[in-house]
Amino acid sequence: MISVALISLVLFLLGAQFFKLQWKSRGFPPGPTPFPIIGSMWWINFRADHGSLKKLAKKYGNICTLWLGHKPMVVLYGFQAVKDGLTTNSADVSGRLQTYVFNKMANGKGILVSNGLIWKHQRHFGIGALRKLGMRNKGMERGIQTEAGYLVEFFRDKAGRAVDPSFPIVHAISNVICAVVFGHRFSLKDETFRQLIEAYNCIVAFGNSYLYYISEVFPWVAEHLLGPAQKASSCCNFVRAFIRQEIKSHREKGKIDEPEDFIDFYLDQMEKAKGVPGSTFDEDNMVQSVFDLFLGGSETTATTLRWALLYMLAFPDVQEKVQKELDAVLSPSHLICYEDRKKLPYTYAVIHEIMRFSSIVLITIPREAVKDTTVLGYQIPKGTVIMANIDSTLFDPDYWETPHQFNPGHFLDKDGNFVAREAFLAFSAGHRVCLGEVLAKMELFIIFCSLLQTFKFTPPEGVKEVNTDFIFGSTMKPHPYKLCAVLR
């Protein structure tokens, strides 16, 4: 009797919640029917990948709604919807969803997942510091050229033998960020640096797993039962301890006349902000900002560079054309700089096509409406999650001639000059656009050109077909592969 009453009560409550959700969904963009607890994520099998989002847009349109339990998430699909949705009322949709994992990772500090004044202050300062570091005697460029040189030497030492390029690429890109934030690079043999890279890999791997979603929905499970969640948390702590040690070393060095890296600039800013009411410049925000710069600036660029070399194996005719242009324009002894891009339109177009075609970030980190606003004609209440499908802008058939082919011509006019394309939103748009865009383009250009000027990249002997499928995750990675770098 009691069990019947209990079941009846549960069914009644679920029914009430179901009707409440249907009432609540009125006025939002169309979407699959939401159910209590699971929302409407069932419709895409709890997996926001290429196929499921395309299917969603085909059925419900380029702006539609998915429900994360009882929380609405507006999904933007295709160039026009993503551009208008993120830029028309950009400030209104510039918030970050404060989730269990985000809070564990950043506690509302830094640049990547912070909100309000902290985000505005830290982002504005970060953009200014990176700009100054880039302008000062071409400091950033010099650091990239140094890493490009070490990467060339790595491949030269292999003497054409088959090698997996993943770790040396990650090491080179990570060292660029180290030079920017810490003022120095690390040796490939430095054990602490290896641990730092492994810690970041662990954090990214956790973000790529289903366990991440379980942790967000059931935090107590992550706290007590999920080993990978606890390991990712301890990796975050290791990275923060590493950064604090670097800050301590900078403090011990004492004040210098000219700041040489991001930490120098930040320590100087903390000194200036002493006693300023409401200042957000403190050590916790500095640690998290460095954490964010490292995470945002190493993983994505290293992954894109891995795709770049893989595509040179898959499209040898493109590799040959790049090398012909490099040979015609630059002398073999020329130290490649970012300014050279103006003389190398085809090569610069290839790099942009690599970024477009690899499309490594499927969706942006979700944004949140910070106040009631309008998105593409729909009234969106404060607290609504906005998810932009960046991948759909890079393959939108209305804006790309051959979206599903690797075609550098997408970025060239009829005279062979490089042209920017408005649908190229690889770095997102609006108030949360990637602040490391210029640095990433500099790294990709200088390192890619340095490698192709020196080597011809070929598949290992016996490899008949190059696998260009991706591994689904928070960034779309290529499957592990080997290549041979043959001196030209």
Backbone torsions as a table, in degrees:
resi	resn	phi	psi	omega
1	MET	NA	-44.5	-179.0
2	ILE	-65.7	-41.4	-178.2
3	SER	-64.3	-38.5	177.8
4	VAL	-62.8	-43.7	-180.0
5	ALA	-64.3	-39.8	-179.5
6	LEU	-65.6	-44.1	178.6
7	ILE	-62.6	-41.6	179.3
8	SER	-61.9	-40.6	-179.7
9	LEU	-65.3	-44.6	179.9
10	VAL	-61.8	-45.1	179.6
11	LEU	-62.9	-39.5	178.6
12	PHE	-62.5	-45.6	-178.8
13	LEU	-65.1	-41.2	177.9
14	LEU	-64.4	-40.7	177.8
15	GLY	-62.9	-42.4	178.8
16	ALA	-63.1	-42.1	179.2
17	GLN	-65.9	-37.4	178.8
18	PHE	-60.9	-48.5	-179.1
19	PHE	-68.4	-33.4	177.2
20	LYS	-63.7	-40.7	178.5
21	LEU	-64.9	-39.8	179.7
22	GLN	-64.8	-38.7	179.1
23	TRP	-66.3	-44.2	-177.7
24	LYS	-65.2	-31.2	-175.6
25	SER	-77.8	-9.9	177.3
26	ARG	-63.2	137.9	178.5
27	GLY	92.8	-23.0	175.5
28	PHE	-79.3	160.6	173.3
29	PRO	-55.6	155.1	-177.1
30	PRO	-63.0	161.8	179.2
31	GLY	178.9	175.9	179.7
32	PRO	-61.9	152.7	179.8
33	THR	-61.9	124.9	177.8
34	PRO	-84.2	145.2	177.0
35	PHE	-119.5	156.5	177.9
36	PRO	-55.9	146.1	177.3
37	ILE	72.1	-57.8	-174.0
38	ILE	-89.3	-10.4	-178.1
39	GLY	63.0	-135.5	178.9
40	SER	-120.9	14.8	178.1
41	MET	-64.9	-17.2	177.4
42	TRP	-57.8	-29.7	-174.1
43	TRP	-64.9	-30.5	179.4
44	ILE	-110.0	22.9	178.1
45	ASN	54.5	34.6	177.4
46	PHE	56.6	29.8	-177.5
47	ARG	-140.9	108.1	-177.4
48	ALA	-86.2	69.3	-179.5
49	ASP	-104.3	-178.9	-176.0
50	HIS	-50.7	-57.1	-172.7
51	GLY	-62.7	-43.8	-175.9
52	SER	-68.8	-37.5	179.5
53	LEU	-72.0	-35.0	176.7
54	LYS	-65.3	-42.3	178.3
55	LYS	-62.9	-40.2	179.2
56	LEU	-61.9	-46.6	-178.7
57	ALA	-66.2	-37.0	-178.8
58	LYS	-64.3	-36.3	-177.6
59	LYS	-84.2	-38.9	-171.4
60	TYR	-114.2	-6.6	178.7
61	GLY	105.5	174.6	-173.8
62	ASN	-79.2	-6.0	166.7
63	ILE	-132.4	120.1	-177.9
64	CYS	-145.5	175.8	-174.5
65	THR	-124.2	130.1	167.0
66	LEU	-110.8	151.2	179.8
67	TRP	-113.3	123.0	173.9
68	LEU	-90.9	90.2	-170.9
69	GLY	65.5	-115.5	179.9
70	HIS	-103.8	9.8	-177.8
71	LYS	-104.5	125.3	-179.0
72	PRO	-77.1	141.4	175.7
73	MET	-129.6	115.5	179.5
74	VAL	-86.5	125.1	-176.7
75	VAL	-104.5	128.0	178.5
76	LEU	-105.7	131.3	-174.8
77	TYR	-133.2	135.2	179.9
78	GLY	88.7	155.0	-172.7
79	PHE	-56.7	-51.8	-173.6
80	GLN	-62.6	-42.7	-179.8
81	ALA	-66.0	-43.7	-179.3
82	VAL	-66.1	-46.3	-178.7
83	LYS	-62.3	-52.3	-178.0
84	ASP	-65.2	-40.7	-177.5
85	GLY	-65.5	-33.2	-177.1
86	LEU	-95.2	-15.9	-174.5
87	THR	-116.2	-25.7	-175.8
88	THR	-62.3	-51.7	173.9
89	ASN	-120.0	59.7	-169.5
90	SER	-55.3	-45.1	-177.7
91	ALA	-64.2	-32.1	-177.5
92	ASP	-68.6	-26.2	-177.3
93	VAL	-115.0	36.2	-175.6
94	SER	-102.1	6.9	-179.3
95	GLY	-78.3	166.5	173.7
96	ARG	-117.9	136.1	175.7
97	LEU	-64.9	125.9	179.7
98	GLN	-93.0	98.1	-176.5
99	THR	-104.1	172.3	178.4
100	TYR	-57.4	-49.6	-176.7
101	VAL	-67.8	-43.0	179.0
102	PHE	-60.0	-39.8	179.4
103	ASN	-68.0	-37.8	177.2
104	LYS	-66.1	-36.4	-175.6
105	MET	-77.5	-37.9	-171.0
106	ALA	-131.3	-18.9	-179.1
107	ASN	53.2	37.1	176.7
108	GLY	75.5	8.6	-177.3
109	LYS	-100.8	171.6	172.3
110	GLY	79.0	-148.2	-171.7
111	ILE	-113.1	-44.0	-165.4
112	LEU	-67.2	-48.2	-174.9
113	VAL	-123.7	20.7	177.9
114	SER	-87.2	172.6	-179.5
115	ASN	-136.5	172.1	170.0
116	GLY	60.4	-144.0	-176.0
117	LEU	-62.8	-38.5	179.4
118	ILE	-57.6	-49.4	-179.0
119	TRP	-62.4	-46.4	-178.0
120	LYS	-60.8	-47.6	-178.6
121	HIS	-64.8	-47.7	-175.5
122	GLN	-68.1	-40.5	179.5
123	ARG	-66.7	-46.7	-179.5
124	HIS	-60.0	-43.6	178.4
125	PHE	-64.8	-43.0	-179.3
126	GLY	-59.8	-44.9	179.1
127	ILE	-61.3	-44.9	-179.3
128	GLY	-63.8	-43.7	-179.0
129	ALA	-64.8	-43.6	179.4
130	LEU	-63.9	-38.7	178.8
131	ARG	-63.5	-45.5	179.8
132	LYS	-64.1	-40.8	179.4
133	LEU	-66.0	-33.7	179.0
134	GLY	-72.2	-34.6	-176.6
135	MET	-81.8	-28.8	-172.6
136	ARG	-71.5	102.7	-179.7
137	ASN	49.4	34.8	-178.9
138	LYS	51.3	43.3	-174.0
139	GLY	-56.0	-47.5	-179.6
140	MET	-63.8	-43.6	-177.8
141	GLU	-61.1	-40.1	179.3
142	ARG	-62.5	-41.7	178.5
143	GLY	-63.5	-39.1	179.2
144	ILE	-67.6	-42.3	178.5
145	GLN	-61.2	-37.9	177.7
146	THR	-61.6	-47.3	-179.1
147	GLU	-67.6	-36.0	176.4
148	ALA	-60.7	-40.4	178.5
149	GLY	-62.8	-43.8	178.3
150	TYR	-64.5	-36.9	179.7
151	LEU	-68.3	-40.0	175.5
152	VAL	-59.3	-43.8	-179.9
153	GLU	-65.2	-36.6	178.0
154	PHE	-58.8	-49.7	-178.6
155	PHE	-69.5	-35.2	178.9
156	ARG	-61.3	-39.8	-179.4
157	ASP	-65.5	-23.8	-179.4
158	LYS	-78.8	-11.9	174.2
159	ALA	50.3	42.1	175.5
160	GLY	82.8	1.2	178.2
161	ARG	-74.4	152.1	179.9
162	ALA	-64.1	134.2	-177.9
163	VAL	-148.2	146.6	173.0
164	ASP	-83.0	118.6	-174.4
165	PRO	-83.0	-0.7	-170.6
166	SER	-58.7	-56.1	-173.6
167	PHE	-66.2	-45.4	178.2
168	PRO	-60.0	-33.7	177.1
169	ILE	-67.2	-47.9	178.3
170	VAL	-59.2	-41.8	-179.7
171	HIS	-62.0	-44.3	-178.8
172	ALA	-64.8	-47.8	-177.5
173	ILE	-67.1	-40.7	178.6
174	SER	-62.6	-36.5	179.7
175	ASN	-69.4	-29.7	173.9
176	VAL	-61.2	-46.4	179.1
177	ILE	-65.1	-39.5	178.0
178	CYS	-58.7	-42.7	178.8
179	ALA	-62.9	-37.1	-179.5
180	VAL	-70.3	-46.4	-172.8
181	VAL	-92.9	-34.5	-176.2
182	PHE	-103.5	-20.4	179.8
183	GLY	87.9	6.2	178.8
184	HIS	-155.5	162.9	179.1
185	ARG	-104.2	171.8	179.7
186	PHE	-121.2	146.9	176.5
187	SER	-70.9	152.0	176.4
188	LEU	-60.5	-24.2	-177.3
189	LYS	-92.7	-2.7	-177.9
190	ASP	-69.6	115.6	-173.3
191	GLU	-66.2	-39.4	-179.6
192	THR	-64.6	-39.4	179.0
193	PHE	-65.9	-39.8	176.1
194	ARG	-59.8	-41.4	178.5
195	GLN	-64.2	-36.5	178.1
196	LEU	-62.9	-47.5	179.5
197	ILE	-63.5	-41.8	178.2
198	GLU	-62.8	-37.8	178.9
199	ALA	-63.6	-45.4	177.8
200	TYR	-64.1	-40.3	177.8
201	ASN	-60.0	-39.6	179.2
202	CYS	-64.1	-42.6	179.9
203	ILE	-63.1	-45.0	-179.8
204	VAL	-66.3	-41.8	179.9
205	ALA	-60.9	-40.0	177.7
206	PHE	-64.1	-41.8	178.2
207	GLY	-63.3	-23.7	179.5
208	ASN	-84.8	-7.6	-170.4
209	SER	-100.8	161.3	175.1
210	TYR	-64.7	-26.1	-179.9
211	LEU	-62.0	-27.1	176.3
212	TYR	-60.7	-46.7	-178.4
213	TYR	-67.1	-37.2	176.7
214	ILE	-62.1	-40.6	-179.4
215	SER	-63.7	-37.5	-179.6
216	GLU	-69.8	-37.4	-177.6
217	VAL	-82.3	-37.8	-178.1
218	PHE	-126.4	76.4	-175.9
219	PRO	-56.3	-34.7	-178.0
220	TRP	-65.5	-29.4	176.4
221	VAL	-66.1	-43.5	179.1
222	ALA	-63.7	-39.8	-177.2
223	GLU	-64.5	-37.8	-168.8
224	HIS	-115.7	-23.3	-170.6
225	LEU	-119.7	-25.5	-173.2
226	LEU	-92.7	107.0	178.6
227	GLY	-58.2	-47.3	-179.8
228	PRO	-59.8	-35.6	178.6
229	ALA	-66.2	-42.1	179.4
230	GLN	-68.0	-35.8	178.8
231	LYS	-67.0	-41.9	178.2
232	ALA	-62.0	-38.9	178.3
233	SER	-64.2	-42.0	179.5
234	SER	-69.2	-30.7	176.1
235	CYS	-66.3	-39.8	175.9
236	CYS	-60.0	-42.3	179.7
237	ASN	-64.8	-38.8	178.3
238	PHE	-62.3	-45.4	-179.1
239	VAL	-62.1	-44.8	-179.6
240	ARG	-62.3	-39.8	178.2
241	ALA	-63.9	-40.1	177.4
242	PHE	-59.6	-47.2	-179.0
243	ILE	-64.1	-42.3	179.9
244	ARG	-62.1	-35.3	177.7
245	GLN	-65.8	-39.4	177.0
246	GLU	-64.5	-40.1	178.3
247	ILE	-63.1	-42.1	178.8
248	LYS	-59.9	-42.6	178.9
249	SER	-62.6	-39.6	178.4
250	HIS	-64.8	-40.2	-179.8
251	ARG	-65.5	-40.7	-179.5
252	GLU	-65.6	-28.8	179.2
253	LYS	-67.7	-25.7	178.8
254	GLY	87.1	169.9	-177.2
255	LYS	-69.1	136.0	178.3
256	ILE	-116.7	159.4	-176.7
257	ASP	-66.7	-45.1	-176.9
258	GLU	-118.1	115.1	177.2
259	PRO	-56.9	136.5	-175.5
260	GLU	-108.3	-13.8	-178.2
261	ASP	-154.7	178.1	-175.9
262	PHE	-60.1	-41.6	-179.0
263	ILE	-64.4	-39.9	175.7
264	ASP	-57.0	-48.3	179.7
265	PHE	-60.6	-40.8	-176.2
266	TYR	-69.5	-42.8	178.2
267	LEU	-60.3	-39.0	177.4
268	ASP	-63.7	-42.3	179.6
269	GLN	-65.9	-38.9	177.4
270	MET	-61.2	-39.2	178.8
271	GLU	-63.4	-43.6	-179.7
272	LYS	-67.0	-32.4	-174.3
273	ALA	-88.3	0.6	179.5
274	LYS	-58.2	129.4	178.0
275	GLY	80.5	-3.1	178.0
276	VAL	-80.4	120.4	-178.3
277	PRO	-60.1	135.5	176.7
278	GLY	75.8	10.1	179.8
279	SER	-64.5	139.6	178.0
280	THR	-105.3	7.7	-177.0
281	PHE	-89.8	97.1	179.3
282	ASP	-141.8	175.6	-173.8
283	GLU	-65.7	-36.3	179.7
284	ASP	-61.3	-43.4	178.7
285	ASN	-69.3	-33.8	176.5
286	MET	-64.5	-47.1	-179.8
287	VAL	-58.2	-47.2	-177.0
288	GLN	-69.8	-35.2	177.7
289	SER	-63.9	-42.2	176.5
290	VAL	-63.8	-43.8	176.5
291	PHE	-54.5	-47.4	-177.0
292	ASP	-67.5	-42.2	179.2
293	LEU	-61.9	-40.6	-179.7
294	PHE	-67.3	-46.5	-178.6
295	LEU	-64.6	-47.1	-177.5
296	GLY	-72.9	-27.9	-173.0
297	GLY	-97.3	-8.8	-178.3
298	SER	-108.3	-49.4	-175.0
299	GLU	-59.3	-51.1	-174.0
300	THR	-69.2	-43.3	-177.8
301	THR	-68.9	-41.9	178.9
302	ALA	-62.9	-41.1	178.8
303	THR	-63.3	-42.5	179.3
304	THR	-63.7	-39.1	179.6
305	LEU	-67.8	-34.5	174.6
306	ARG	-62.8	-41.6	176.3
307	TRP	-63.5	-39.6	-176.9
308	ALA	-57.6	-47.7	-179.3
309	LEU	-69.9	-35.5	177.8
310	LEU	-63.4	-42.3	179.5
311	TYR	-66.5	-29.4	176.0
312	MET	-67.8	-30.4	173.8
313	LEU	-71.6	-40.4	-175.2
314	ALA	-75.9	-29.7	-176.8
315	PHE	-126.3	71.9	-175.8
316	PRO	-60.3	-27.5	178.5
317	ASP	-65.7	-36.3	177.2
318	VAL	-67.4	-44.3	178.0
319	GLN	-56.9	-43.5	-178.3
320	GLU	-64.2	-40.4	179.9
321	LYS	-67.6	-38.1	176.8
322	VAL	-61.7	-45.5	-176.8
323	GLN	-68.0	-34.3	175.6
324	LYS	-63.7	-41.7	179.5
325	GLU	-67.6	-43.8	178.3
326	LEU	-59.2	-44.4	-178.7
327	ASP	-65.3	-36.5	-176.9
328	ALA	-73.8	-30.3	-171.9
329	VAL	-100.2	-37.8	-173.1
330	LEU	-115.7	144.6	174.4
331	SER	-77.1	154.6	-177.4
332	PRO	-59.0	-27.4	-177.9
333	SER	-90.0	-2.0	-176.2
334	HIS	-67.6	130.1	175.2
335	LEU	-83.1	112.3	-171.8
336	ILE	-66.9	133.0	176.7
337	CYS	-127.0	166.0	-173.8
338	TYR	-65.2	-29.0	179.8
339	GLU	-61.4	-25.1	-178.9
340	ASP	-62.9	-19.1	-178.2
341	ARG	-57.7	-29.5	-178.2
342	LYS	-69.2	-21.6	179.4
343	LYS	-99.5	-4.3	-175.4
344	LEU	-126.0	64.6	-174.1
345	PRO	-61.5	-39.9	-178.7
346	TYR	-66.0	-45.1	-179.9
347	THR	-61.4	-42.4	-179.8
348	TYR	-66.3	-35.5	176.3
349	ALA	-66.3	-40.2	178.4
350	VAL	-60.8	-43.7	-179.9
351	ILE	-61.7	-41.6	177.6
352	HIS	-67.1	-37.4	178.1
353	GLU	-67.5	-34.1	174.5
354	ILE	-60.4	-45.8	179.5
355	MET	-64.1	-39.7	-179.6
356	ARG	-68.9	-51.0	-171.3
357	PHE	-71.1	-34.4	178.4
358	SER	-75.2	-30.1	174.0
359	SER	41.0	60.9	-167.6
360	ILE	-73.0	-21.1	178.0
361	VAL	-108.7	103.9	-175.8
362	LEU	-66.9	-48.5	178.8
363	ILE	-131.4	151.6	176.7
364	THR	-70.4	159.3	168.3
365	ILE	-57.8	127.5	-174.1
366	PRO	-53.1	140.2	175.1
367	ARG	-102.5	170.3	-178.5
368	GLU	-137.5	136.7	176.5
369	ALA	-66.6	122.5	-177.9
370	VAL	-87.0	-9.0	173.2
371	LYS	-158.4	167.9	176.4
372	ASP	-58.7	133.1	-175.8
373	THR	-150.9	-178.6	177.4
374	THR	-118.9	129.1	176.2
375	VAL	-125.1	113.3	179.5
376	LEU	51.1	42.3	175.7
377	GLY	88.2	-9.6	178.9
378	TYR	-96.4	138.4	175.0
379	GLN	-78.0	116.9	-176.3
380	ILE	-112.7	117.2	-178.4
381	PRO	-73.2	156.5	176.3
382	LYS	-53.1	140.3	178.3
383	GLY	94.4	-9.5	178.4
384	THR	-69.4	137.0	178.0
385	VAL	-83.4	136.6	177.6
386	ILE	-114.5	122.1	179.4
387	MET	-118.4	115.8	-178.6
388	ALA	-100.0	125.8	179.0
389	ASN	-87.0	88.8	-177.1
390	ILE	-60.7	-38.7	179.5
391	ASP	-53.7	-38.5	-177.3
392	SER	-68.4	-24.3	177.2
393	THR	-75.9	-32.0	-176.4
394	LEU	-81.1	-11.7	178.5
395	PHE	-124.7	17.9	-177.3
396	ASP	-68.9	115.3	-175.9
397	PRO	-65.5	-16.2	177.6
398	ASP	-76.6	-14.5	-174.6
399	TYR	-124.7	-9.0	179.1
400	TRP	-126.3	132.8	-174.6
401	GLU	-64.3	-45.7	-179.7
402	THR	-132.0	72.8	-170.1
403	PRO	-58.6	-31.8	-174.4
404	HIS	-101.1	17.6	173.1
405	GLN	-119.3	146.6	174.1
406	PHE	-77.2	108.3	-171.1
407	ASN	-141.2	96.8	178.3
408	PRO	-58.7	-19.4	177.7
409	GLY	-60.5	-17.7	175.7
410	HIS	-57.2	-26.8	-175.2
411	PHE	-113.7	22.9	178.3
412	LEU	-128.8	143.1	174.5
413	ASP	-88.5	-176.4	-174.9
414	LYS	-65.5	-18.6	179.3
415	ASP	-96.6	4.9	178.3
416	GLY	83.9	13.0	177.2
417	ASN	-87.2	147.1	178.1
418	PHE	-67.9	136.8	175.2
419	VAL	-130.1	134.8	174.0
420	ALA	-75.4	147.5	179.5
421	ARG	-117.5	133.8	-175.9
422	GLU	-65.5	-26.2	-179.6
423	ALA	-83.5	2.3	177.5
424	PHE	-83.9	88.2	-177.4
425	LEU	-110.6	38.2	-178.2
426	ALA	-60.3	-24.1	-179.4
427	PHE	-105.1	18.7	179.3
428	SER	72.1	-164.5	-175.9
429	ALA	-156.2	168.1	177.8
430	GLY	80.0	-161.0	-174.3
431	HIS	-64.5	-23.1	-177.7
432	ARG	-103.0	19.7	178.8
433	VAL	-57.9	145.9	-175.3
434	CYS	-57.2	123.3	-177.8
435	LEU	-78.4	-10.9	179.6
436	GLY	-99.6	19.3	-175.5
437	GLU	-57.9	-48.7	-177.3
438	VAL	-64.6	-43.0	178.7
439	LEU	-60.3	-44.7	-179.2
440	ALA	-62.0	-43.6	179.9
441	LYS	-65.7	-38.1	176.9
442	MET	-62.2	-45.9	-179.5
443	GLU	-60.9	-49.3	-177.1
444	LEU	-62.1	-43.4	-177.4
445	PHE	-66.4	-52.3	-174.6
446	ILE	-66.0	-44.8	-177.6
447	ILE	-70.9	-44.7	179.9
448	PHE	-59.5	-48.3	-178.9
449	CYS	-65.5	-40.4	179.7
450	SER	-61.1	-40.9	-179.2
451	LEU	-70.4	-44.4	-177.0
452	LEU	-74.8	-23.1	174.6
453	GLN	-68.7	-29.3	-173.3
454	THR	-98.9	-35.0	-171.3
455	PHE	-127.8	153.3	163.6
456	LYS	-102.4	126.6	-177.5
457	PHE	-97.7	127.6	-178.5
458	THR	-132.4	156.0	173.9
459	PRO	-67.8	153.6	175.8
460	PRO	-60.9	156.8	179.8
461	GLU	-57.4	133.8	178.2
462	GLY	94.1	-14.2	178.5
463	VAL	-83.1	112.3	-175.3
464	LYS	-90.9	-29.7	-175.4
465	GLU	-133.8	133.6	179.6
466	VAL	-90.8	126.3	-178.0
467	ASN	-85.7	109.5	-180.0
468	THR	-104.6	14.6	173.4
469	ASP	-69.5	155.5	-179.1
470	PHE	-106.2	161.0	171.2
471	ILE	-99.4	120.6	-176.2
472	PHE	-67.5	136.0	177.5
473	GLY	-178.4	-167.5	178.7
474	SER	-64.3	-27.3	163.3
475	THR	-126.8	142.9	-176.8
476	MET	-84.6	104.6	-175.7
477	LYS	-96.7	152.8	171.6
478	PRO	-75.1	157.8	172.3
479	HIS	-64.7	150.1	178.1
480	PRO	-53.3	137.5	179.9
481	TYR	-146.8	163.1	174.7
482	LYS	-120.0	155.6	177.2
483	LEU	-143.1	166.4	174.0
484	CYS	-115.2	127.1	177.2
485	ALA	-102.0	104.9	-175.1
486	VAL	-99.9	124.9	179.2
487	LEU	-57.8	133.9	179.7
488	ARG	-84.1	NA	NA
